[in-house]
Amino acid sequence: MRVFLLLCNYFFQKIKLMNKVKFYGMTIIYNDKNSEIIFGNKIEIKSSFFSNFIGLNHRSIIIARDGGKIEIDDNIGISGATIYSRKRIKIGKNTLIGGNCKIIDNDFHPLNTFDRINKTNEKIKSKEIIIGENCFLGVNSIILKGTILGDNCIVGAGSVVSGIFPKDSIIVGNPGKIKKN
């Protein structure tokens, strides 16, 4: 299997790759000035259809913009996920991010019609996301701004999660609710 990596602005911006980061397929990584992306050790990022047979519908995309910071700790698995930060996203050790997940710490567009039409990007609301250690995010789950997942949390397939969840929670549904501790 060929391994491709697309790093926009790699030599000019703050992207830190530690040891043993493996890319399967073409991964899109982008950060602009004043933003930062930090990868820990033993990370696998899968972007090829053949790298995960759950049915990836796009490449893995990791973007930090407008001062955003992404911290991906050690021993992380990512499959066809989008991680997009304008504030801060921290992913704890030993976490698995299932196929096609979205982790987005901002509204992506201004909510006010006037600001959206006039592309007033400074009006985009952002709030950090913290994902604890040993978590598992199921296929097609969405983690929204302001979410804090304690250690050992499991997010069910297709769940939409927003809020603060204690360690050892199983979170399912839209909106995501604790099903079991």
Secondary structure, 3 states (H helix, E strand, C coil): CCCCEEEECCCCCEEEECCCEEEECCEEEEECCCCEEEECCCEEEECCHHHCCCCCCCCCEEEECCCCEEEECCCEEEECCEEEECCEEEECCCCEECCCCEEECECCCCCCHHHHHCCCHHHCCECCEEECCCCEECCCCEECCCCEECCCCEECCCCEECCEECCCCEEECCCCEEEEC
